[in-house]
Amino acid sequence: MAEVVSVRFRTAGKLYYFDPCDFEIKKGDHVIVETARGMEYGTVIGERREVAEENIVRPLKPIIRIATEEDDEKEADNLAVREDAYKICKEKIAKHGLPMKLVEAEYTFDRKKLMFYFTADNRIDFRELVKDLAAVFKTRIELRQIGVRDEIKLLGGVGMCGREFCCHSYLHEFAPVSIKMAKEQNLSLNPANVSGVCGRLMCCLKNEEETYEELNKTMPNVGDTVSTNDGYKGEVVSINVLRQKVRVVIEIKDDKEIREYNATELSFKKNGHKEKDVLSEEERKALELLEKQEREDIIETEREQEEEMKEILGSDAAPGEKKHHDRKKENRNSFEGREKKKEKKEWKDGGKKEHNKNENKSDKKKTGNQGKKNNAHYHNNRRESRPRPNGEE
């Protein structure tokens, strides 16, 4: 076991462990720490505590000092200066005519490195842009491409619920979200109703997933036939999962009447969860795309976090981190997962001969450039520039 404090460097950012040394540090204090990319100004999130050795990246970097008033002023100045850096970079992007959207500029505390975060549909060749920026700022420049979810996390905003985005206010890691969660919560499966501002499935679907799964175990589905404790049989027309109330159409003599019962007052055979809405082909395809993008974003975010951890802690690996390829495992409850399962069955039944024929053809064409194939696997579009002694590229 080792004694550590948790430090983060931006709002709702990832937490990193540092050695508190002999400082009397409490939650909310600002501290100066040394990272692999230079001096950084961070905020202490939790009190001193002990964690297992396997959850720590060694060597554990120490906290240099508790931030002084001068440090606070310097950090405030860095925040002000980065606004000017953002404007200059935006002008340079327009000058070079690059199809990229600048999201944020960020200085390290000692200003030895200036990072620009941007989004783009494709990979961008910005070598000339980096040269221009290095000539202007006379410091090390890094341009990093991020995804749409990370863009919203950096910028912040207000969601359809009227509250600040979860990812910007408190969510320091993106959790996998699936359409199954929306079904469990009896939400409309229209893509517009279950996706956030970023165009991906809403992170908040994860928040109440366990609660709804537990409550749904005691509830019938709409359309199920149930027996009531007062001797009637009827069909369920609506349910309120949180209140555990069920509205049932029962037949009394020749009349039909809707009555509300507690879930405990009904007996029924529990069937699998039914889709609340009948989806059109267009909506179904949109949901498939949402789930696919969700998985790709999770993989991309984990790669980004691994890179950031290397930069901050100077380590080649992050202990306890789930590797990105673990996310490639298909979700059997997803639309795309079912389609892949169907394709696999069809291939086994009648596609083996065609597959072998294609394999023989591909063997004859293996003289191509293998390095070019390998270069296609990149996790972000990033380039760094170190200024020469005279400050020019």
C-alpha positions as YAML, in Angstrom:
chain: A
units: angstrom
residues:
- id: 1
  name: MET
  ca: [0.00, 0.00, 0.00]
- id: 2
  name: ALA
  ca: [1.13, 3.55, -0.72]
- id: 3
  name: GLU
  ca: [-0.19, 6.91, 0.45]
- id: 4
  name: VAL
  ca: [-1.37, 9.16, -2.40]
- id: 5
  name: VAL
  ca: [-3.55, 12.15, -3.24]
- id: 6
  name: SER
  ca: [-5.69, 12.44, -6.37]
- id: 7
  name: VAL
  ca: [-5.04, 15.41, -8.65]
- id: 8
  name: ARG
  ca: [-6.82, 16.56, -11.80]
- id: 9
  name: PHE
  ca: [-5.73, 19.25, -14.26]
- id: 10
  name: ARG
  ca: [-9.02, 20.33, -15.81]
- id: 11
  name: THR
  ca: [-12.73, 20.29, -14.95]
- id: 12
  name: ALA
  ca: [-13.99, 16.68, -14.86]
- id: 13
  name: GLY
  ca: [-10.58, 15.54, -16.09]
- id: 14
  name: LYS
  ca: [-8.92, 12.21, -15.38]
- id: 15
  name: LEU
  ca: [-7.53, 11.66, -11.88]
- id: 16
  name: TYR
  ca: [-3.82, 11.02, -11.31]
- id: 17
  name: TYR
  ca: [-2.03, 9.82, -8.18]
- id: 18
  name: PHE
  ca: [0.85, 11.81, -6.71]
- id: 19
  name: ASP
  ca: [2.99, 11.45, -3.61]
- id: 20
  name: PRO
  ca: [1.83, 14.04, -1.01]
- id: 21
  name: CYS
  ca: [5.26, 13.97, 0.69]
- id: 22
  name: ASP
  ca: [5.17, 15.90, 3.98]
- id: 23
  name: PHE
  ca: [2.73, 18.59, 2.84]
- id: 24
  name: GLU
  ca: [-0.50, 19.13, 4.75]
- id: 25
  name: ILE
  ca: [-2.80, 18.82, 1.77]
- id: 26
  name: LYS
  ca: [-6.58, 18.90, 1.87]
- id: 27
  name: LYS
  ca: [-9.30, 18.54, -0.71]
- id: 28
  name: GLY
  ca: [-9.62, 21.59, -2.96]
- id: 29
  name: ASP
  ca: [-6.02, 22.76, -2.62]
- id: 30
  name: HIS
  ca: [-4.12, 23.77, -5.74]
- id: 31
  name: VAL
  ca: [-0.71, 22.15, -6.15]
- id: 32
  name: ILE
  ca: [2.27, 22.30, -8.51]
- id: 33
  name: VAL
  ca: [3.45, 18.93, -9.80]
- id: 34
  name: GLU
  ca: [6.07, 17.79, -12.27]
- id: 35
  name: THR
  ca: [4.85, 15.71, -15.21]
- id: 36
  name: ALA
  ca: [6.53, 14.25, -18.27]
- id: 37
  name: ARG
  ca: [5.35, 17.24, -20.32]
- id: 38
  name: GLY
  ca: [6.49, 19.89, -17.81]
- id: 39
  name: MET
  ca: [5.27, 21.67, -14.69]
- id: 40
  name: GLU
  ca: [1.50, 21.53, -14.21]
- id: 41
  name: TYR
  ca: [-1.01, 23.30, -12.00]
- id: 42
  name: GLY
  ca: [-3.61, 20.90, -10.59]
- id: 43
  name: THR
  ca: [-6.42, 20.62, -8.07]
- id: 44
  name: VAL
  ca: [-6.50, 18.06, -5.24]
- id: 45
  name: ILE
  ca: [-9.73, 16.07, -5.44]
- id: 46
  name: GLY
  ca: [-9.51, 13.81, -2.40]
- id: 47
  name: GLU
  ca: [-7.82, 13.55, 0.98]
- id: 48
  name: ARG
  ca: [-4.72, 11.44, 1.55]
- id: 49
  name: ARG
  ca: [-5.48, 7.76, 1.24]
- id: 50
  name: GLU
  ca: [-3.78, 4.44, 0.73]
- id: 51
  name: VAL
  ca: [-4.08, 2.48, -2.52]
- id: 52
  name: ALA
  ca: [-2.77, -0.88, -3.65]
- id: 53
  name: GLU
  ca: [0.61, -0.99, -5.38]
- id: 54
  name: GLU
  ca: [-0.85, -2.52, -8.55]
- id: 55
  name: ASN
  ca: [-2.96, 0.62, -9.08]
- id: 56
  name: ILE
  ca: [0.05, 2.95, -9.04]
- id: 57
  name: VAL
  ca: [2.41, 3.90, -11.85]
- id: 58
  name: ARG
  ca: [5.96, 3.78, -10.51]
- id: 59
  name: PRO
  ca: [7.91, 5.88, -9.83]
- id: 60
  name: LEU
  ca: [5.19, 7.84, -8.02]
- id: 61
  name: LYS
  ca: [5.83, 11.50, -8.81]
- id: 62
  name: PRO
  ca: [5.87, 13.87, -5.81]
- id: 63
  name: ILE
  ca: [3.96, 17.09, -5.32]
- id: 64
  name: ILE
  ca: [6.51, 19.92, -5.59]
- id: 65
  name: ARG
  ca: [4.61, 22.46, -3.54]
- id: 66
  name: ILE
  ca: [1.20, 23.79, -2.60]
- id: 67
  name: ALA
  ca: [0.35, 26.60, -5.01]
- id: 68
  name: THR
  ca: [1.21, 30.09, -3.77]
- id: 69
  name: GLU
  ca: [-0.51, 33.35, -4.67]
- id: 70
  name: GLU
  ca: [2.12, 33.89, -7.38]
- id: 71
  name: ASP
  ca: [1.30, 30.47, -8.81]
- id: 72
  name: ASP
  ca: [-2.42, 31.28, -8.82]
- id: 73
  name: GLU
  ca: [-1.73, 34.54, -10.64]
- id: 74
  name: LYS
  ca: [0.49, 32.79, -13.17]
- id: 75
  name: GLU
  ca: [-2.20, 30.18, -13.87]
- id: 76
  name: ALA
  ca: [-4.81, 32.93, -14.33]
- id: 77
  name: ASP
  ca: [-2.43, 34.66, -16.73]
- id: 78
  name: ASN
  ca: [-1.95, 31.40, -18.66]
- id: 79
  name: LEU
  ca: [-5.73, 31.08, -19.01]
- id: 80
  name: ALA
  ca: [-5.92, 34.62, -20.37]
- id: 81
  name: VAL
  ca: [-3.00, 34.18, -22.76]
- id: 82
  name: ARG
  ca: [-4.38, 30.95, -24.22]
- id: 83
  name: GLU
  ca: [-7.38, 32.92, -25.51]
- id: 84
  name: ASP
  ca: [-4.99, 34.97, -27.65]
- id: 85
  name: ALA
  ca: [-3.24, 31.75, -28.75]
- id: 86
  name: TYR
  ca: [-6.62, 30.32, -29.75]
- id: 87
  name: LYS
  ca: [-7.43, 33.36, -31.93]
- id: 88
  name: ILE
  ca: [-4.01, 33.33, -33.61]
- id: 89
  name: CYS
  ca: [-4.23, 29.61, -34.36]
- id: 90
  name: LYS
  ca: [-7.73, 30.04, -35.78]
- id: 91
  name: GLU
  ca: [-6.44, 32.76, -38.12]
- id: 92
  name: LYS
  ca: [-3.56, 30.53, -39.24]
- id: 93
  name: ILE
  ca: [-5.95, 27.63, -39.95]
- id: 94
  name: ALA
  ca: [-8.08, 29.92, -42.13]
- id: 95
  name: LYS
  ca: [-4.95, 31.20, -43.88]
- id: 96
  name: HIS
  ca: [-3.84, 27.66, -44.78]
- id: 97
  name: GLY
  ca: [-7.41, 26.64, -45.68]
- id: 98
  name: LEU
  ca: [-7.35, 23.50, -43.55]
- id: 99
  name: PRO
  ca: [-10.66, 21.59, -43.02]
- id: 100
  name: MET
  ca: [-10.40, 21.44, -39.23]
- id: 101
  name: LYS
  ca: [-12.29, 22.99, -36.31]
- id: 102
  name: LEU
  ca: [-10.20, 24.38, -33.46]
- id: 103
  name: VAL
  ca: [-11.66, 23.51, -30.07]
- id: 104
  name: GLU
  ca: [-9.26, 24.75, -27.42]
- id: 105
  name: ALA
  ca: [-5.71, 25.97, -26.75]
- id: 106
  name: GLU
  ca: [-3.87, 24.98, -23.58]
- id: 107
  name: TYR
  ca: [-0.49, 25.97, -22.07]
- id: 108
  name: THR
  ca: [1.43, 23.91, -19.57]
- id: 109
  name: PHE
  ca: [2.05, 25.80, -16.33]
- id: 110
  name: ASP
  ca: [5.66, 26.64, -17.24]
- id: 111
  name: ARG
  ca: [4.65, 27.55, -20.83]
- id: 112
  name: LYS
  ca: [7.18, 25.14, -22.28]
- id: 113
  name: LYS
  ca: [4.45, 23.53, -24.35]
- id: 114
  name: LEU
  ca: [1.36, 24.85, -26.12]
- id: 115
  name: MET
  ca: [-1.31, 22.35, -27.16]
- id: 116
  name: PHE
  ca: [-4.14, 22.89, -29.63]
- id: 117
  name: TYR
  ca: [-7.13, 20.51, -29.71]
- id: 118
  name: PHE
  ca: [-9.18, 20.25, -32.89]
- id: 119
  name: THR
  ca: [-11.77, 18.08, -34.64]
- id: 120
  name: ALA
  ca: [-11.76, 17.04, -38.29]
- id: 121
  name: ASP
  ca: [-13.52, 14.48, -40.47]
- id: 122
  name: ASN
  ca: [-10.28, 13.13, -41.90]
- id: 123
  name: ARG
  ca: [-6.57, 13.18, -41.24]
- id: 124
  name: ILE
  ca: [-5.03, 16.62, -41.79]
- id: 125
  name: ASP
  ca: [-1.60, 17.56, -43.10]
- id: 126
  name: PHE
  ca: [-0.77, 20.58, -40.94]
- id: 127
  name: ARG
  ca: [3.04, 20.62, -41.10]
- id: 128
  name: GLU
  ca: [3.10, 24.17, -42.47]
- id: 129
  name: LEU
  ca: [0.64, 25.26, -39.79]
- id: 130
  name: VAL
  ca: [2.91, 23.89, -37.06]
- id: 131
  name: LYS
  ca: [5.88, 25.79, -38.49]
- id: 132
  name: ASP
  ca: [3.92, 29.05, -38.49]
- id: 133
  name: LEU
  ca: [2.72, 28.54, -34.91]
- id: 134
  name: ALA
  ca: [6.23, 27.66, -33.65]
- id: 135
  name: ALA
  ca: [7.61, 30.82, -35.26]
- id: 136
  name: VAL
  ca: [4.93, 32.94, -33.52]
- id: 137
  name: PHE
  ca: [4.94, 31.42, -30.02]
- id: 138
  name: LYS
  ca: [8.62, 30.35, -29.76]
- id: 139
  name: THR
  ca: [7.74, 27.25, -27.78]
- id: 140
  name: ARG
  ca: [6.96, 23.59, -28.30]
- id: 141
  name: ILE
  ca: [3.73, 23.16, -30.28]
- id: 142
  name: GLU
  ca: [1.41, 20.15, -30.30]
- id: 143
  name: LEU
  ca: [-1.75, 19.72, -32.37]
- id: 144
  name: ARG
  ca: [-4.06, 16.93, -31.25]
- id: 145
  name: GLN
  ca: [-7.16, 15.64, -33.00]
- id: 146
  name: ILE
  ca: [-10.03, 14.68, -30.68]
- id: 147
  name: GLY
  ca: [-13.50, 13.18, -31.10]
- id: 148
  name: VAL
  ca: [-16.89, 14.89, -30.86]
- id: 149
  name: ARG
  ca: [-17.49, 13.62, -27.31]
- id: 150
  name: ASP
  ca: [-14.17, 15.05, -26.13]
- id: 151
  name: GLU
  ca: [-15.03, 18.32, -27.86]
- id: 152
  name: ILE
  ca: [-18.24, 18.67, -25.87]
- id: 153
  name: LYS
  ca: [-16.41, 17.66, -22.68]
- id: 154
  name: LEU
  ca: [-13.93, 20.51, -23.18]
- id: 155
  name: LEU
  ca: [-16.44, 23.16, -24.25]
- id: 156
  name: GLY
  ca: [-19.31, 22.32, -21.87]
- id: 157
  name: GLY
  ca: [-22.92, 23.45, -22.20]
- id: 158
  name: VAL
  ca: [-26.47, 22.67, -21.07]
- id: 159
  name: GLY
  ca: [-28.33, 19.49, -22.01]
- id: 160
  name: MET
  ca: [-32.01, 18.96, -22.79]
- id: 161
  name: CYS
  ca: [-32.59, 18.28, -19.08]
- id: 162
  name: GLY
  ca: [-31.58, 21.87, -18.25]
- id: 163
  name: ARG
  ca: [-28.45, 20.82, -16.38]
- id: 164
  name: GLU
  ca: [-24.78, 21.15, -17.30]
- id: 165
  name: PHE
  ca: [-23.41, 18.30, -19.40]
- id: 166
  name: CYS
  ca: [-22.46, 15.28, -17.29]
- id: 167
  name: CYS
  ca: [-19.15, 14.86, -19.12]
- id: 168
  name: HIS
  ca: [-18.14, 18.47, -18.40]
- id: 169
  name: SER
  ca: [-19.36, 18.73, -14.81]
- id: 170
  name: TYR
  ca: [-18.37, 15.48, -13.09]
- id: 171
  name: LEU
  ca: [-17.90, 12.52, -15.47]
- id: 172
  name: HIS
  ca: [-14.13, 12.02, -15.73]
- id: 173
  name: GLU
  ca: [-14.41, 8.90, -17.92]
- id: 174
  name: PHE
  ca: [-16.89, 7.96, -20.63]
- id: 175
  name: ALA
  ca: [-18.82, 4.80, -19.83]
- id: 176
  name: PRO
  ca: [-20.14, 2.49, -22.57]
- id: 177
  name: VAL
  ca: [-23.80, 3.22, -23.37]
- id: 178
  name: SER
  ca: [-26.15, 0.99, -25.38]
- id: 179
  name: ILE
  ca: [-29.67, 1.03, -26.79]
- id: 180
  name: LYS
  ca: [-30.57, -1.71, -24.31]
- id: 181
  name: MET
  ca: [-30.33, 0.90, -21.52]
- id: 182
  name: ALA
  ca: [-32.93, 3.08, -23.26]
- id: 183
  name: LYS
  ca: [-35.23, 0.07, -23.60]
- id: 184
  name: GLU
  ca: [-34.92, -0.76, -19.91]
- id: 185
  name: GLN
  ca: [-35.93, 2.81, -19.04]
- id: 186
  name: ASN
  ca: [-38.96, 2.72, -21.39]
- id: 187
  name: LEU
  ca: [-37.66, 5.62, -23.46]
- id: 188
  name: SER
  ca: [-38.65, 6.25, -27.04]
- id: 189
  name: LEU
  ca: [-36.09, 4.61, -29.32]
- id: 190
  name: ASN
  ca: [-36.14, 7.53, -31.72]
- id: 191
  name: PRO
  ca: [-32.43, 8.45, -32.21]
- id: 192
  name: ALA
  ca: [-33.19, 12.14, -31.64]
- id: 193
  name: ASN
  ca: [-34.54, 11.34, -28.14]
- id: 194
  name: VAL
  ca: [-31.66, 9.19, -26.92]
- id: 195
  name: SER
  ca: [-28.69, 11.09, -28.33]
- id: 196
  name: GLY
  ca: [-27.02, 14.15, -26.84]
- id: 197
  name: VAL
  ca: [-25.61, 17.36, -28.29]
- id: 198
  name: CYS
  ca: [-22.50, 15.46, -29.40]
- id: 199
  name: GLY
  ca: [-24.67, 13.20, -31.59]
- id: 200
  name: ARG
  ca: [-23.86, 10.11, -29.51]
- id: 201
  name: LEU
  ca: [-25.98, 8.16, -27.02]
- id: 202
  name: MET
  ca: [-26.58, 10.20, -23.88]
- id: 203
  name: CYS
  ca: [-24.16, 9.44, -21.03]
- id: 204
  name: CYS
  ca: [-26.96, 9.79, -18.46]
- id: 205
  name: LEU
  ca: [-28.56, 6.56, -19.74]
- id: 206
  name: LYS
  ca: [-25.88, 4.79, -17.72]
- id: 207
  name: ASN
  ca: [-26.74, 6.57, -14.46]
- id: 208
  name: GLU
  ca: [-30.01, 4.75, -13.72]
- id: 209
  name: GLU
  ca: [-29.38, 1.54, -15.62]
- id: 210
  name: GLU
  ca: [-28.94, -0.68, -12.53]
- id: 211
  name: THR
  ca: [-31.99, 0.80, -10.80]
- id: 212
  name: TYR
  ca: [-34.27, 0.24, -13.80]
- id: 213
  name: GLU
  ca: [-32.93, -3.30, -14.35]
- id: 214
  name: GLU
  ca: [-33.78, -4.19, -10.76]
- id: 215
  name: LEU
  ca: [-37.23, -2.55, -10.83]
- id: 216
  name: ASN
  ca: [-38.15, -4.09, -14.19]
- id: 217
  name: LYS
  ca: [-37.71, -7.58, -12.74]
- id: 218
  name: THR
  ca: [-40.95, -7.10, -10.80]
- id: 219
  name: MET
  ca: [-42.94, -5.43, -13.60]
- id: 220
  name: PRO
  ca: [-44.94, -6.89, -16.52]
- id: 221
  name: ASN
  ca: [-44.55, -5.53, -20.04]
- id: 222
  name: VAL
  ca: [-47.15, -3.49, -21.90]
- id: 223
  name: GLY
  ca: [-49.42, -5.97, -23.68]
- id: 224
  name: ASP
  ca: [-48.92, -8.80, -21.15]
- id: 225
  name: THR
  ca: [-51.93, -10.59, -19.69]
- id: 226
  name: VAL
  ca: [-52.04, -10.42, -15.88]
- id: 227
  name: SER
  ca: [-54.22, -11.68, -13.04]
- id: 228
  name: THR
  ca: [-55.18, -9.20, -10.34]
- id: 229
  name: ASN
  ca: [-55.58, -9.84, -6.60]
- id: 230
  name: ASP
  ca: [-59.33, -9.06, -6.85]
- id: 231
  name: GLY
  ca: [-59.97, -11.93, -9.27]
- id: 232
  name: TYR
  ca: [-59.84, -10.26, -12.66]
- id: 233
  name: LYS
  ca: [-57.72, -10.86, -15.75]
- id: 234
  name: GLY
  ca: [-56.67, -8.10, -18.09]
- id: 235
  name: GLU
  ca: [-54.12, -6.62, -20.43]
- id: 236
  name: VAL
  ca: [-51.43, -4.16, -19.35]
- id: 237
  name: VAL
  ca: [-51.78, -0.81, -21.14]
- id: 238
  name: SER
  ca: [-49.10, 1.23, -19.33]
- id: 239
  name: ILE
  ca: [-46.55, 0.95, -16.53]
- id: 240
  name: ASN
  ca: [-44.76, 3.38, -14.22]
- id: 241
  name: VAL
  ca: [-41.51, 1.69, -13.32]
- id: 242
  name: LEU
  ca: [-40.36, 4.13, -10.63]
- id: 243
  name: ARG
  ca: [-43.72, 4.15, -8.79]
- id: 244
  name: GLN
  ca: [-44.21, 0.42, -9.46]
- id: 245
  name: LYS
  ca: [-47.73, 1.10, -10.76]
- id: 246
  name: VAL
  ca: [-49.48, -0.80, -13.57]
- id: 247
  name: ARG
  ca: [-52.63, 0.19, -15.48]
- id: 248
  name: VAL
  ca: [-54.69, -2.79, -16.61]
- id: 249
  name: VAL
  ca: [-57.76, -3.06, -18.87]
- id: 250
  name: ILE
  ca: [-60.19, -5.50, -17.25]
- id: 251
  name: GLU
  ca: [-63.59, -6.67, -18.44]
- id: 252
  name: ILE
  ca: [-66.47, -6.40, -15.97]
- id: 253
  name: LYS
  ca: [-69.61, -8.02, -17.35]
- id: 254
  name: ASP
  ca: [-69.76, -6.48, -20.82]
- id: 255
  name: ASP
  ca: [-67.88, -3.29, -20.01]
- id: 256
  name: LYS
  ca: [-64.15, -2.57, -20.09]
- id: 257
  name: GLU
  ca: [-62.53, -0.59, -17.34]
- id: 258
  name: ILE
  ca: [-58.98, 0.65, -16.69]
- id: 259
  name: ARG
  ca: [-57.72, 0.13, -13.15]
- id: 260
  name: GLU
  ca: [-54.37, 0.90, -11.58]
- id: 261
  name: TYR
  ca: [-52.61, -1.69, -9.43]
- id: 262
  name: ASN
  ca: [-49.37, -2.01, -7.54]
- id: 263
  name: ALA
  ca: [-46.98, -4.47, -9.18]
- id: 264
  name: THR
  ca: [-47.18, -6.65, -6.06]
- id: 265
  name: GLU
  ca: [-50.95, -7.04, -6.56]
- id: 266
  name: LEU
  ca: [-50.53, -8.78, -9.91]
- id: 267
  name: SER
  ca: [-49.48, -12.24, -10.97]
- id: 268
  name: PHE
  ca: [-48.02, -12.80, -14.43]
- id: 269
  name: LYS
  ca: [-45.44, -14.70, -16.38]
- id: 270
  name: LYS
  ca: [-42.38, -12.52, -16.93]
- id: 271
  name: ASN
  ca: [-41.38, -12.36, -20.60]
- id: 272
  name: GLY
  ca: [-38.41, -10.71, -22.23]
- id: 273
  name: HIS
  ca: [-38.44, -6.95, -22.60]
- id: 274
  name: LYS
  ca: [-40.48, -5.83, -25.60]
- id: 275
  name: GLU
  ca: [-39.65, -2.85, -27.76]
- id: 276
  name: LYS
  ca: [-41.85, 0.06, -26.83]
- id: 277
  name: ASP
  ca: [-41.94, 1.49, -30.34]
- id: 278
  name: VAL
  ca: [-42.18, -0.10, -33.75]
- id: 279
  name: LEU
  ca: [-39.09, 1.25, -35.47]
- id: 280
  name: SER
  ca: [-38.89, 2.22, -39.09]
- id: 281
  name: GLU
  ca: [-35.99, 0.93, -41.16]
- id: 282
  name: GLU
  ca: [-34.46, 4.42, -41.16]
- id: 283
  name: GLU
  ca: [-34.63, 4.68, -37.36]
- id: 284
  name: ARG
  ca: [-33.21, 1.19, -36.94]
- id: 285
  name: LYS
  ca: [-30.22, 2.04, -39.15]
- id: 286
  name: ALA
  ca: [-29.70, 5.28, -37.24]
- id: 287
  name: LEU
  ca: [-29.65, 3.35, -33.95]
- id: 288
  name: GLU
  ca: [-27.17, 0.85, -35.38]
- id: 289
  name: LEU
  ca: [-24.92, 3.73, -36.41]
- id: 290
  name: LEU
  ca: [-25.21, 5.31, -32.95]
- id: 291
  name: GLU
  ca: [-24.10, 2.11, -31.23]
- id: 292
  name: LYS
  ca: [-21.22, 1.63, -33.66]
- id: 293
  name: GLN
  ca: [-20.02, 5.20, -33.15]
- id: 294
  name: GLU
  ca: [-20.39, 4.74, -29.39]
- id: 295
  name: ARG
  ca: [-18.03, 1.76, -29.34]
- id: 296
  name: GLU
  ca: [-15.52, 3.50, -31.62]
- id: 297
  name: ASP
  ca: [-15.56, 6.60, -29.41]
- id: 298
  name: ILE
  ca: [-14.93, 4.55, -26.28]
- id: 299
  name: ILE
  ca: [-11.94, 2.86, -27.92]
- id: 300
  name: GLU
  ca: [-10.60, 6.22, -29.14]
- id: 301
  name: THR
  ca: [-11.07, 7.86, -25.74]
- id: 302
  name: GLU
  ca: [-9.22, 5.05, -23.96]
- id: 303
  name: ARG
  ca: [-6.32, 5.43, -26.36]
- id: 304
  name: GLU
  ca: [-6.26, 9.16, -25.74]
- id: 305
  name: GLN
  ca: [-6.25, 8.60, -21.98]
- id: 306
  name: GLU
  ca: [-3.35, 6.17, -22.28]
- id: 307
  name: GLU
  ca: [-1.39, 8.76, -24.29]
- id: 308
  name: GLU
  ca: [-2.21, 11.49, -21.78]
- id: 309
  name: MET
  ca: [-1.14, 9.26, -18.90]
- id: 310
  name: LYS
  ca: [2.18, 8.63, -20.63]
- id: 311
  name: GLU
  ca: [2.67, 12.39, -21.02]
- id: 312
  name: ILE
  ca: [1.82, 13.18, -17.41]
- id: 313
  name: LEU
  ca: [3.32, 10.22, -15.55]
- id: 314
  name: GLY
  ca: [6.01, 9.32, -18.05]
- id: 315
  name: SER
  ca: [4.97, 5.65, -18.06]
- id: 316
  name: ASP
  ca: [4.63, 3.17, -20.91]
- id: 317
  name: ALA
  ca: [1.53, 1.57, -19.46]
- id: 318
  name: ALA
  ca: [-1.34, 2.44, -17.18]
- id: 319
  name: PRO
  ca: [-2.00, -0.16, -14.45]
- id: 320
  name: GLY
  ca: [-5.58, -1.22, -13.95]
- id: 321
  name: GLU
  ca: [-6.63, 0.42, -17.25]
- id: 322
  name: LYS
  ca: [-8.81, -1.66, -19.53]
- id: 323
  name: LYS
  ca: [-7.14, -1.93, -22.91]
- id: 324
  name: HIS
  ca: [-8.97, -0.54, -25.88]
- id: 325
  name: HIS
  ca: [-9.17, -3.86, -27.72]
- id: 326
  name: ASP
  ca: [-11.34, -5.26, -24.91]
- id: 327
  name: ARG
  ca: [-14.10, -2.94, -26.18]
- id: 328
  name: LYS
  ca: [-14.11, -4.66, -29.57]
- id: 329
  name: LYS
  ca: [-16.09, -7.52, -28.09]
- id: 330
  name: GLU
  ca: [-19.53, -7.30, -29.65]
- id: 331
  name: ASN
  ca: [-22.56, -6.47, -27.53]
- id: 332
  name: ARG
  ca: [-24.95, -9.35, -28.17]
- id: 333
  name: ASN
  ca: [-27.93, -7.16, -27.27]
- id: 334
  name: SER
  ca: [-27.10, -4.52, -29.89]
- id: 335
  name: PHE
  ca: [-28.64, -4.29, -33.33]
- id: 336
  name: GLU
  ca: [-25.23, -4.53, -35.00]
- id: 337
  name: GLY
  ca: [-24.27, -7.50, -32.83]
- id: 338
  name: ARG
  ca: [-27.32, -9.42, -34.03]
- id: 339
  name: GLU
  ca: [-26.56, -8.57, -37.65]
- id: 340
  name: LYS
  ca: [-22.98, -9.80, -37.30]
- id: 341
  name: LYS
  ca: [-24.24, -13.00, -35.72]
- id: 342
  name: LYS
  ca: [-26.58, -13.51, -38.66]
- id: 343
  name: GLU
  ca: [-23.81, -12.85, -41.18]
- id: 344
  name: LYS
  ca: [-21.55, -15.33, -39.40]
- id: 345
  name: LYS
  ca: [-24.23, -18.04, -39.58]
- id: 346
  name: GLU
  ca: [-24.81, -17.42, -43.29]
- id: 347
  name: TRP
  ca: [-21.10, -17.65, -43.94]
- id: 348
  name: LYS
  ca: [-20.85, -20.96, -42.10]
- id: 349
  name: ASP
  ca: [-23.83, -22.41, -43.98]
- id: 350
  name: GLY
  ca: [-22.86, -21.59, -47.53]
- id: 351
  name: GLY
  ca: [-20.04, -19.12, -47.87]
- id: 352
  name: LYS
  ca: [-16.95, -21.18, -47.08]
- id: 353
  name: LYS
  ca: [-16.15, -22.04, -50.71]
- id: 354
  name: GLU
  ca: [-16.27, -18.41, -51.80]
- id: 355
  name: HIS
  ca: [-14.14, -17.44, -48.82]
- id: 356
  name: ASN
  ca: [-11.44, -19.98, -49.73]
- id: 357
  name: LYS
  ca: [-11.45, -18.79, -53.34]
- id: 358
  name: ASN
  ca: [-10.91, -15.19, -52.23]
- id: 359
  name: GLU
  ca: [-8.10, -16.28, -49.92]
- id: 360
  name: ASN
  ca: [-6.24, -17.91, -52.83]
- id: 361
  name: LYS
  ca: [-6.57, -14.74, -54.86]
- id: 362
  name: SER
  ca: [-5.30, -12.58, -52.02]
- id: 363
  name: ASP
  ca: [-2.21, -14.78, -51.56]
- id: 364
  name: LYS
  ca: [-1.07, -13.81, -55.04]
- id: 365
  name: LYS
  ca: [-1.31, -10.12, -54.24]
- id: 366
  name: LYS
  ca: [0.73, -10.03, -51.04]
- id: 367
  name: THR
  ca: [3.69, -8.31, -52.71]
- id: 368
  name: GLY
  ca: [2.29, -4.85, -51.92]
- id: 369
  name: ASN
  ca: [3.80, -2.36, -49.48]
- id: 370
  name: GLN
  ca: [3.11, -3.81, -46.02]
- id: 371
  name: GLY
  ca: [4.32, -0.68, -44.29]
- id: 372
  name: LYS
  ca: [1.65, 1.35, -46.02]
- id: 373
  name: LYS
  ca: [-1.00, -1.01, -44.64]
- id: 374
  name: ASN
  ca: [0.35, -0.71, -41.10]
- id: 375
  name: ASN
  ca: [0.46, 3.08, -41.29]
- id: 376
  name: ALA
  ca: [-3.32, 3.11, -41.72]
- id: 377
  name: HIS
  ca: [-3.73, 2.27, -38.03]
- id: 378
  name: TYR
  ca: [-3.33, 5.54, -36.15]
- id: 379
  name: HIS
  ca: [-5.22, 6.60, -33.06]
- id: 380
  name: ASN
  ca: [-5.09, 10.35, -33.53]
- id: 381
  name: ASN
  ca: [-3.75, 13.02, -35.81]
- id: 382
  name: ARG
  ca: [-1.00, 14.65, -33.84]
- id: 383
  name: ARG
  ca: [2.23, 16.43, -34.57]
- id: 384
  name: GLU
  ca: [4.69, 18.13, -32.28]
- id: 385
  name: SER
  ca: [7.25, 20.78, -33.04]
- id: 386
  name: ARG
  ca: [10.28, 21.73, -30.94]
- id: 387
  name: PRO
  ca: [11.68, 25.20, -31.65]
- id: 388
  name: ARG
  ca: [15.29, 25.56, -32.68]
- id: 389
  name: PRO
  ca: [17.65, 27.65, -30.53]
- id: 390
  name: ASN
  ca: [16.75, 30.78, -32.47]
- id: 391
  name: GLY
  ca: [13.05, 30.03, -32.12]
- id: 392
  name: GLU
  ca: [12.48, 29.36, -35.81]
- id: 393
  name: GLU
  ca: [11.39, 26.19, -37.56]
...
